[in-house]
Each structure stands twice: as C-alpha cells, then as structure tokens.
C-alpha cells in the first residue's frame, strides 16, 4: 500500500530511460504499435528539457507516470495545465499510485500558478473516469451562456 515513503518525483533529463519504458508500456496497454521505443526516447528526451512539460514518476523502480503540459491562457491570464497522460503498470495497480499521480499533478499545477487543470478521457475507461471524478474533475458547463449544452474535447488528425 502506498504511504508517505512512496517515491514520487519530477523527472529530469537523466530519466529518459524510465520515461521511455513507461510510455512504451502505455502504448502497449493501448494496443498500439507506434511510436517505436526509439521515437519515444527521442521525443521524451526533448520534452524532459522543455519548461512547458513535466513528467512525474512514481515508485522505485518507477512503475507509473503522469505527463503535464503547461500553456498560457488568454482566458485566465495564467498558465493552464493539461494532464496529457497518466499510466500505472498493471502489476502496480490498486496501490493508489494513480490517485497519488493525479493529486501530485494538481499540486504541480497549483504551484506554477495555473488557473485550471484539464484532461481528456474516454467514457469507456470507467476506472479512469471514476478516479478523475473522485479527484474533483468534472465537465464544465456555462449554463448562463450555453444552457445545458455539453462541452466536448475534439480531435482532428492532420
């Protein structure tokens, strides 16, 4: 069970190995064949040096990660945080590591002065939905402006 001694840290450039391995594990969990490990390593190496990106690692050895992206928002006048990815290896699930990563992500966003933290999740991923909702994430609606119309996260491949 997780406790105060559970190692959780912000990854640095020297952590490209564990970050690459965990992203590769996430790719495999999703049943995808790409990107290759070499492509993940090249991109992760760049992202680990980018001030607008943070990877949080949990466990010793590392068994989970969260990737946060930060961007200045004209609507809030502050940075927004985007919880881009969160993954815990199957053998480490049920120990509270996912929750710890989400809570640490919220704290990292708060410490950087972010006005909000956002994410996307597929409705079929009920475990993730339950986790995120229990951590205070919810669909945001502006009933004064839009009535009860739903907000959507949309993607277009280009």
Backbone as a chain_set.jsonl record, in Angstrom:
{"seq": "XXXXXXXXXXXXXXXXXXXXXXXXXXXXXXXXXXXXXXXXXXXXXXXXXXXXXXXXXXXXXXXXXXXXXXXXXXXXXXXXXXXXXXXXXXXXXXXXXXXXXXXXXXXXXXXXXXXXXXXXXXXXXXXXXXXXXXXXXXXXXXXXXXXXXXXXXXXXXX", "coords": {"N": [[0.84, -1.181, 0.0], [0.425, 2.278, -0.657], [2.272, 4.894, 0.867], [3.556, 7.609, 2.931], [6.198, 7.277, 2.318], [6.345, 6.519, -0.295], [8.036, 6.812, -3.275], [7.868, 9.678, -5.238], [8.453, 11.819, -7.858], [9.636, 14.643, -9.791], [10.601, 14.111, -13.049], [13.83, 14.328, -14.569], [16.189, 15.267, -17.193], [17.963, 13.054, -17.129], [16.323, 10.935, -16.685], [15.328, 9.752, -18.955], [15.319, 7.062, -19.728], [13.578, 5.513, -17.853], [11.217, 7.015, -18.352], [10.815, 6.607, -21.1], [10.448, 3.802, -21.103], [8.086, 3.553, -19.579], [6.225, 5.043, -21.095], [6.296, 3.48, -23.382], [5.179, 1.154, -22.286], [2.611, 2.111, -21.78], [1.783, 2.623, -24.396], [1.751, -0.024, -25.332], [-0.229, -1.086, -23.639], [-2.418, 0.276, -24.627], [-2.637, -1.035, -26.981], [-1.381, -0.275, -29.281], [0.88, 0.099, -32.039], [2.702, 2.052, -32.448], [4.2, 5.074, -31.225], [7.564, 3.939, -32.02], [9.945, 2.551, -29.674], [12.387, 3.89, -29.969], [11.546, 6.263, -31.18], [9.9, 7.256, -29.141], [11.855, 7.646, -27.167], [13.46, 9.682, -28.333], [11.637, 11.826, -28.511], [10.778, 12.049, -25.829], [13.201, 12.716, -24.639], [13.568, 15.312, -25.608], [11.251, 16.548, -24.539], [11.735, 16.313, -21.789], [13.48, 18.331, -21.379], [12.05, 20.565, -21.778], [10.565, 23.438, -20.57], [7.843, 23.709, -20.463], [6.752, 21.26, -20.024], [6.258, 18.561, -17.812], [7.185, 15.508, -16.327], [5.953, 13.296, -13.998], [7.148, 10.85, -11.874], [6.535, 7.726, -10.305], [7.231, 5.375, -7.729], [9.729, 2.872, -6.939], [11.494, 0.489, -8.309], [10.531, 2.787, -10.963], [7.089, 2.814, -11.656], [4.95, 4.084, -12.693], [3.605, 7.012, -14.336], [2.909, 10.497, -14.866], [2.16, 12.88, -17.31], [2.469, 16.265, -17.687], [1.458, 19.217, -19.307], [2.04, 22.635, -19.898], [0.559, 25.818, -20.582], [0.118, 29.207, -21.477], [-2.891, 30.919, -20.932], [-5.113, 33.018, -22.589], [-7.639, 33.418, -21.638], [-7.672, 33.052, -18.904], [-5.491, 34.421, -18.025], [-3.401, 33.22, -16.842], [-1.21, 30.361, -16.523], [-2.442, 27.317, -17.909], [-2.846, 23.906, -17.013], [-2.38, 20.805, -18.577], [-3.234, 17.581, -18.209], [-1.775, 15.303, -19.771], [-1.078, 12.572, -20.093], [-1.478, 9.626, -18.128], [-0.336, 6.842, -16.462], [-0.13, 3.663, -14.964], [1.727, 0.81, -14.345], [0.41, -2.467, -14.871], [1.016, -4.376, -12.862], [1.309, -2.801, -10.641], [-1.074, -1.625, -10.095], [-3.968, -0.684, -8.171], [-2.787, 0.086, -5.852], [-2.991, 2.708, -5.234], [-1.411, 4.433, -6.646], [-2.137, 5.757, -9.037], [-4.009, 7.681, -8.126], [-2.309, 9.125, -6.449], [-0.551, 10.197, -8.338], [-2.337, 11.816, -9.819], [-3.17, 13.643, -7.827], [-0.675, 14.788, -7.22], [-0.161, 15.969, -9.662], [-2.14, 17.94, -9.727], [-1.232, 19.506, -7.605], [1.261, 20.319, -8.632], [0.407, 21.901, -10.778], [-0.971, 23.884, -9.349], [1.182, 24.957, -7.899], [2.584, 26.208, -9.891], [1.01, 28.307, -10.46], [-1.214, 27.903, -12.022], [-4.461, 28.392, -13.423], [-6.267, 26.421, -13.891], [-6.655, 22.871, -14.377], [-6.749, 20.468, -16.88], [-8.028, 17.628, -18.747], [-8.426, 14.794, -20.946], [-10.537, 11.969, -21.343], [-11.579, 8.743, -22.264], [-14.952, 7.682, -22.308], [-15.394, 4.97, -22.007], [-13.371, 4.124, -20.418], [-13.836, 3.424, -17.567], [-12.661, 3.131, -15.035], [-10.664, 5.11, -14.98], [-12.302, 7.359, -15.346], [-13.784, 7.307, -12.951], [-11.713, 7.675, -11.09], [-10.719, 10.258, -11.829], [-13.026, 11.855, -11.467], [-13.393, 11.491, -8.714], [-11.283, 12.939, -7.832], [-12.055, 15.473, -8.242], [-12.392, 16.389, -10.866], [-14.51, 17.475, -13.471], [-17.033, 17.745, -16.047], [-17.22, 20.92, -17.492], [-19.704, 23.294, -17.653], [-21.312, 26.144, -18.965], [-23.967, 27.397, -17.921], [-25.234, 29.891, -18.002], [-24.453, 30.963, -20.396], [-24.576, 28.933, -22.37], [-26.713, 27.25, -21.793], [-27.719, 23.953, -21.095], [-25.944, 22.695, -22.735], [-23.462, 20.35, -23.771], [-19.906, 20.227, -23.197], [-17.234, 19.368, -25.355], [-14.263, 17.539, -25.998], [-12.41, 17.715, -28.782], [-10.872, 16.182, -31.639], [-8.814, 16.408, -34.479], [-7.127, 14.686, -36.834], [-4.234, 15.612, -38.552]], "CA": [[0.0, 0.0, 0.0], [1.192, 3.498, -0.74], [2.388, 5.658, 2.097], [4.352, 8.817, 2.756], [7.522, 6.916, 1.802], [6.256, 6.179, -1.715], [8.801, 7.783, -4.063], [7.219, 10.398, -6.321], [9.355, 12.922, -8.164], [9.628, 15.222, -11.132], [11.681, 13.538, -13.852], [14.778, 15.221, -15.221], [16.744, 14.72, -18.439], [18.608, 11.758, -16.922], [15.276, 9.918, -16.532], [14.77, 9.392, -20.256], [15.131, 5.607, -19.763], [12.305, 5.116, -17.248], [10.091, 7.673, -19.03], [10.625, 5.881, -22.355], [9.898, 2.474, -20.8], [6.693, 3.686, -19.126], [5.397, 5.441, -22.237], [6.189, 2.272, -24.201], [4.202, 0.292, -21.623], [1.296, 2.712, -22.019], [1.482, 2.335, -25.808], [1.406, -1.44, -25.428], [-1.512, -1.236, -22.957], [-3.427, 0.785, -25.553], [-2.696, -1.922, -28.135], [-0.894, 0.463, -30.442], [2.209, -0.304, -32.476], [3.585, 3.201, -32.606], [5.523, 5.208, -31.81], [8.563, 2.95, -31.609], [10.691, 2.953, -28.476], [13.382, 4.894, -30.366], [10.825, 7.534, -31.377], [9.515, 7.728, -27.807], [13.049, 8.133, -26.486], [13.864, 10.966, -28.923], [10.663, 12.851, -28.117], [10.842, 12.209, -24.37], [14.443, 13.442, -24.351], [13.28, 16.724, -25.877], [10.243, 17.021, -23.582], [12.332, 16.397, -20.457], [14.23, 19.586, -21.32], [11.09, 21.621, -22.107], [9.991, 24.032, -19.368], [6.386, 23.611, -20.534], [6.374, 19.861, -19.83], [6.81, 17.845, -16.656], [6.817, 14.114, -16.102], [6.036, 12.858, -12.618], [7.412, 9.414, -11.796], [6.214, 7.147, -9.005], [7.72, 4.025, -7.464], [11.155, 2.554, -7.011], [11.702, 1.229, -9.56], [9.391, 3.549, -11.469], [6.004, 1.949, -12.147], [3.88, 4.91, -13.219], [3.976, 8.382, -14.67], [1.942, 11.47, -15.365], [2.77, 13.915, -18.142], [1.772, 17.544, -17.61], [1.855, 20.25, -20.263], [1.621, 23.948, -19.424], [0.442, 26.826, -21.622], [-0.514, 30.437, -21.029], [-4.241, 31.077, -21.46], [-5.619, 34.377, -22.664], [-8.924, 33.457, -20.939], [-7.471, 33.115, -17.451], [-4.337, 35.261, -17.717], [-2.438, 32.381, -16.126], [-0.978, 29.094, -17.205], [-3.315, 26.165, -17.74], [-2.152, 22.618, -17.031], [-3.056, 19.732, -19.307], [-2.777, 16.255, -17.804], [-1.785, 14.661, -21.08], [-1.036, 11.115, -19.953], [-1.285, 9.035, -16.812], [-0.262, 5.395, -16.643], [0.49, 2.845, -13.929], [1.883, -0.566, -14.825], [-0.627, -3.367, -14.373], [1.445, -5.03, -11.618], [1.289, -1.83, -9.536], [-2.415, -1.04, -9.955], [-4.675, -1.0, -6.938], [-1.985, 0.543, -4.716], [-3.207, 4.134, -5.022], [-0.42, 5.227, -7.371], [-2.827, 6.637, -9.977], [-4.535, 8.804, -7.346], [-1.174, 9.926, -5.993], [-0.079, 10.948, -9.503], [-3.314, 12.867, -10.126], [-3.077, 14.666, -6.785], [0.598, 15.492, -7.399], [-0.329, 16.802, -10.861], [-2.913, 19.11, -9.307], [-0.337, 20.337, -6.788], [2.263, 20.938, -9.526], [-0.288, 22.977, -11.488], [-1.214, 24.947, -8.369], [2.457, 25.588, -7.543], [3.005, 27.038, -11.03], [0.056, 29.395, -10.596], [-2.221, 27.596, -13.039], [-5.846, 28.682, -13.094], [-7.062, 25.203, -14.033], [-6.002, 21.678, -14.932], [-7.717, 19.792, -17.737], [-7.618, 16.347, -19.313], [-9.473, 14.088, -21.679], [-10.606, 10.551, -21.009], [-12.645, 8.053, -22.988], [-16.002, 7.262, -21.385], [-15.298, 3.525, -21.785], [-12.343, 3.911, -19.402], [-14.607, 3.745, -16.365], [-11.765, 3.255, -13.882], [-10.06, 6.448, -15.034], [-13.367, 8.328, -15.105], [-14.084, 7.294, -11.522], [-10.57, 8.29, -10.411], [-10.682, 11.702, -12.088], [-14.175, 12.48, -10.809], [-13.158, 11.485, -7.268], [-10.263, 13.961, -7.582], [-12.662, 16.778, -8.47], [-12.55, 16.744, -12.281], [-15.884, 17.371, -13.949], [-17.29, 18.529, -17.252], [-17.578, 22.3, -17.171], [-20.757, 23.861, -18.482], [-21.622, 27.529, -18.655], [-25.407, 27.447, -18.168], [-25.67, 31.24, -18.324], [-24.15, 31.25, -21.79], [-24.88, 27.845, -23.307], [-27.758, 26.35, -21.308], [-27.179, 22.662, -20.639], [-25.156, 22.088, -23.816], [-22.248, 19.668, -23.321], [-18.589, 20.566, -23.732], [-16.561, 18.216, -25.941], [-12.882, 17.613, -26.409], [-12.433, 17.242, -30.169], [-9.572, 15.926, -32.278], [-8.733, 16.219, -35.927], [-5.805, 14.264, -37.277], [-3.802, 16.383, -39.725]], "C": [[0.88, 1.237, 0.0], [1.197, 4.192, 0.613], [3.247, 6.873, 1.852], [5.742, 8.527, 2.189], [7.508, 6.545, 0.322], [7.001, 7.222, -2.532], [7.983, 8.367, -5.212], [8.074, 11.622, -6.586], [9.123, 13.441, -9.566], [10.831, 14.656, -11.876], [12.557, 14.641, -14.426], [15.327, 14.567, -16.479], [17.401, 13.347, -18.289], [17.598, 10.617, -16.799], [14.663, 9.479, -17.854], [14.507, 7.888, -20.356], [13.821, 5.179, -19.142], [11.091, 5.762, -17.92], [9.781, 6.939, -20.331], [9.967, 4.526, -22.103], [8.425, 2.566, -20.399], [5.769, 4.122, -20.26], [5.228, 4.255, -23.187], [5.194, 1.281, -23.608], [2.785, 0.793, -21.812], [0.856, 2.44, -23.449], [1.029, 0.889, -25.966], [0.046, -1.719, -24.785], [-2.658, -0.787, -23.867], [-3.561, -0.077, -26.804], [-2.23, -1.27, -29.411], [0.516, -0.016, -30.797], [3.173, 0.852, -32.627], [3.261, 4.228, -31.542], [6.464, 4.101, -31.317], [9.26, 3.445, -30.343], [11.74, 4.014, -28.812], [12.728, 6.26, -30.578], [10.375, 8.117, -30.036], [10.724, 8.335, -27.107], [13.483, 9.503, -27.021], [12.923, 12.088, -28.484], [10.716, 13.109, -26.622], [12.096, 12.981, -23.968], [14.247, 14.94, -24.545], [12.315, 17.287, -24.838], [10.806, 17.175, -22.174], [13.18, 17.658, -20.282], [13.327, 20.808, -21.548], [10.442, 22.143, -20.827], [8.465, 23.894, -19.329], [5.87, 22.181, -20.34], [7.01, 19.337, -18.552], [6.305, 16.411, -16.68], [6.979, 13.85, -14.614], [6.205, 11.349, -12.645], [7.095, 8.925, -10.394], [6.779, 5.735, -8.927], [9.223, 3.924, -7.561], [11.273, 1.043, -7.134], [10.399, 1.873, -10.039], [8.349, 2.619, -12.083], [4.833, 2.755, -12.7], [4.373, 6.312, -13.5], [2.742, 9.203, -14.995], [2.724, 12.467, -16.194], [1.884, 15.148, -18.081], [2.336, 18.484, -18.652], [1.285, 21.567, -19.773], [1.597, 24.932, -20.583], [-0.297, 28.032, -21.056], [-1.869, 30.583, -21.706], [-4.646, 32.542, -21.454], [-6.906, 34.508, -21.847], [-8.771, 33.556, -19.433], [-6.345, 34.061, -17.066], [-3.267, 34.525, -16.935], [-2.175, 31.14, -16.97], [-2.128, 28.135, -16.921], [-2.418, 24.934, -17.711], [-3.022, 21.626, -17.785], [-2.435, 18.423, -18.828], [-2.881, 15.369, -19.036], [-1.845, 13.144, -20.992], [-0.884, 10.748, -18.496], [-1.329, 7.534, -17.004], [0.432, 4.774, -15.442], [0.552, 1.424, -14.463], [0.872, -1.477, -14.134], [-0.252, -3.996, -13.029], [1.389, -4.106, -10.409], [-0.094, -1.203, -9.326], [-3.073, -1.501, -8.657], [-3.933, -0.566, -5.685], [-2.17, 2.028, -4.426], [-2.249, 5.023, -5.789], [-1.066, 6.188, -8.37], [-3.351, 7.875, -9.266], [-3.388, 9.718, -6.901], [-0.613, 10.769, -7.141], [-1.038, 12.08, -9.874], [-3.204, 13.988, -9.103], [-1.779, 15.461, -6.898], [0.536, 16.399, -8.624], [-1.089, 18.078, -10.528], [-2.028, 20.054, -8.498], [0.733, 21.02, -7.639], [1.623, 22.101, -10.283], [-0.518, 24.158, -10.556], [0.088, 25.693, -8.07], [2.994, 26.471, -8.667], [2.039, 28.191, -11.284], [-1.015, 29.16, -11.639], [-3.615, 27.918, -12.525], [-6.734, 27.451, -13.178], [-6.167, 24.081, -14.551], [-7.083, 20.908, -15.675], [-7.142, 18.481, -18.242], [-8.727, 15.847, -20.218], [-9.397, 12.623, -21.296], [-11.767, 9.953, -21.795], [-13.664, 7.522, -21.99], [-15.972, 5.762, -21.111], [-14.249, 3.185, -20.728], [-12.942, 4.286, -18.048], [-13.736, 3.895, -15.127], [-11.13, 4.636, -13.829], [-11.109, 7.516, -14.765], [-13.667, 8.44, -13.61], [-12.963, 7.973, -10.733], [-10.595, 9.804, -10.589], [-11.838, 12.423, -11.403], [-13.973, 12.543, -9.3], [-12.088, 12.503, -6.858], [-10.768, 15.356, -7.938], [-12.786, 17.22, -9.913], [-14.011, 16.558, -12.675], [-16.028, 18.13, -15.251], [-17.726, 19.928, -16.825], [-18.613, 22.775, -18.168], [-20.961, 25.302, -18.046], [-23.111, 27.727, -18.923], [-25.914, 28.851, -18.5], [-25.476, 31.543, -19.811], [-24.692, 30.191, -22.744], [-26.021, 26.949, -22.863], [-27.124, 25.069, -20.801], [-26.371, 21.949, -21.726], [-23.856, 21.515, -23.261], [-21.004, 20.291, -23.941], [-17.978, 19.278, -24.275], [-15.088, 18.538, -26.154], [-12.842, 16.983, -27.798], [-11.029, 17.079, -30.715], [-9.757, 15.856, -33.774], [-7.292, 15.841, -36.258], [-5.435, 15.064, -38.523], [-2.436, 15.918, -40.207]], "O": [[1.958, 1.24, 0.593], [0.25, 4.086, 1.393], [3.632, 7.152, 0.716], [6.392, 9.42, 1.645], [8.564, 6.284, -0.254], [6.643, 8.399, -2.494], [7.468, 7.632, -6.055], [8.392, 12.377, -5.668], [8.509, 12.785, -10.408], [11.955, 14.718, -11.38], [12.087, 15.739, -14.728], [14.967, 13.433, -16.797], [17.394, 12.557, -19.233], [17.986, 9.448, -16.809], [13.581, 8.891, -17.865], [13.55, 7.484, -21.016], [13.011, 4.541, -19.815], [10.045, 5.124, -18.044], [8.617, 6.677, -20.633], [9.033, 4.147, -22.81], [7.611, 1.75, -20.831], [4.649, 3.623, -20.372], [4.145, 4.046, -23.734], [4.446, 0.638, -24.345], [1.86, 0.001, -21.985], [-0.293, 2.073, -23.695], [0.043, 0.61, -26.65], [-0.744, -2.498, -25.319], [-3.73, -1.391, -23.875], [-4.482, 0.115, -27.598], [-2.636, -1.666, -30.504], [1.251, -0.484, -29.928], [4.352, 0.64, -32.909], [2.149, 4.242, -31.012], [6.185, 3.423, -30.327], [9.167, 4.621, -29.993], [11.959, 4.936, -28.027], [13.289, 7.288, -30.2], [10.459, 9.326, -29.82], [10.631, 9.413, -26.52], [13.836, 10.387, -26.24], [13.374, 13.176, -28.127], [10.701, 14.262, -26.19], [12.052, 13.808, -23.057], [14.709, 15.742, -23.733], [12.534, 18.38, -24.314], [10.395, 18.074, -21.441], [13.553, 18.008, -19.163], [13.795, 21.947, -21.512], [9.836, 21.373, -20.081], [7.87, 23.96, -18.254], [4.672, 21.932, -20.48], [8.166, 19.638, -18.254], [5.149, 16.144, -17.011], [8.024, 14.149, -14.036], [5.484, 10.651, -13.358], [7.353, 9.621, -9.412], [6.804, 4.999, -9.914], [9.895, 4.758, -8.17], [11.159, 0.357, -6.118], [9.313, 1.534, -9.57], [8.664, 1.76, -12.908], [3.834, 2.18, -13.131], [5.403, 6.749, -12.986], [1.687, 8.676, -15.348], [3.831, 12.858, -15.822], [0.693, 15.084, -18.387], [3.548, 18.542, -18.857], [0.157, 21.607, -19.28], [2.467, 24.911, -21.453], [-1.221, 27.89, -20.255], [-1.984, 30.392, -22.916], [-4.533, 33.223, -20.435], [-7.234, 35.609, -21.404], [-9.649, 34.09, -18.754], [-6.247, 34.466, -15.907], [-2.331, 35.139, -16.423], [-2.827, 30.905, -17.987], [-2.71, 28.143, -15.836], [-1.347, 24.928, -18.319], [-4.245, 21.615, -17.644], [-1.243, 18.189, -19.023], [-3.921, 14.77, -19.31], [-2.585, 12.506, -21.74], [-0.245, 11.462, -17.723], [-2.248, 7.008, -17.632], [1.444, 5.282, -14.961], [-0.438, 0.895, -14.969], [0.528, -1.28, -12.969], [-1.105, -4.135, -12.153], [1.419, -4.574, -9.271], [-0.255, -0.338, -8.465], [-2.766, -2.569, -8.128], [-4.395, -0.819, -4.572], [-1.578, 2.555, -3.484], [-2.263, 6.241, -5.612], [-0.595, 7.314, -8.535], [-3.163, 8.994, -9.744], [-3.499, 10.942, -6.973], [-0.242, 11.925, -6.938], [-0.598, 13.18, -10.207], [-3.151, 15.16, -9.473], [-1.777, 16.675, -6.696], [1.12, 17.482, -8.622], [-0.731, 19.163, -10.987], [-2.075, 21.269, -8.691], [1.074, 22.177, -7.392], [2.228, 23.165, -10.415], [-0.285, 25.306, -10.936], [0.097, 26.922, -7.997], [3.778, 27.386, -8.414], [2.231, 28.965, -12.221], [-1.658, 30.106, -12.094], [-3.913, 27.739, -11.344], [-7.825, 27.428, -12.608], [-5.081, 24.314, -15.082], [-8.189, 20.718, -15.168], [-5.935, 18.247, -18.176], [-9.823, 16.405, -20.251], [-8.329, 12.105, -20.968], [-12.808, 10.588, -21.965], [-13.296, 6.977, -20.95], [-16.477, 5.321, -20.078], [-14.242, 2.073, -20.2], [-12.606, 5.316, -17.463], [-14.043, 4.707, -14.254], [-11.064, 5.259, -12.77], [-10.845, 8.476, -14.04], [-13.788, 9.542, -13.075], [-13.227, 8.753, -9.818], [-10.501, 10.549, -9.613], [-11.644, 13.49, -10.821], [-14.338, 13.534, -8.668], [-11.996, 12.882, -5.69], [-9.996, 16.314, -7.937], [-13.247, 18.333, -10.169], [-14.661, 15.599, -12.259], [-15.254, 19.044, -15.537], [-18.516, 20.081, -15.894], [-18.421, 22.671, -19.38], [-20.796, 25.628, -16.871], [-23.494, 28.167, -20.007], [-26.915, 28.993, -19.203], [-26.251, 32.294, -20.404], [-25.211, 30.522, -23.81], [-26.278, 25.945, -23.527], [-26.087, 25.111, -20.139], [-26.143, 20.742, -21.645], [-23.225, 22.115, -22.391], [-21.04, 20.813, -25.056], [-18.189, 18.208, -23.705], [-14.725, 19.675, -26.455], [-13.212, 15.82, -27.955], [-10.105, 17.771, -30.288], [-10.742, 15.308, -34.269], [-6.361, 16.599, -35.986], [-6.24, 15.178, -39.447], [-1.911, 16.452, -41.184]]}, "num_chains": 1, "name": "protein.A"}
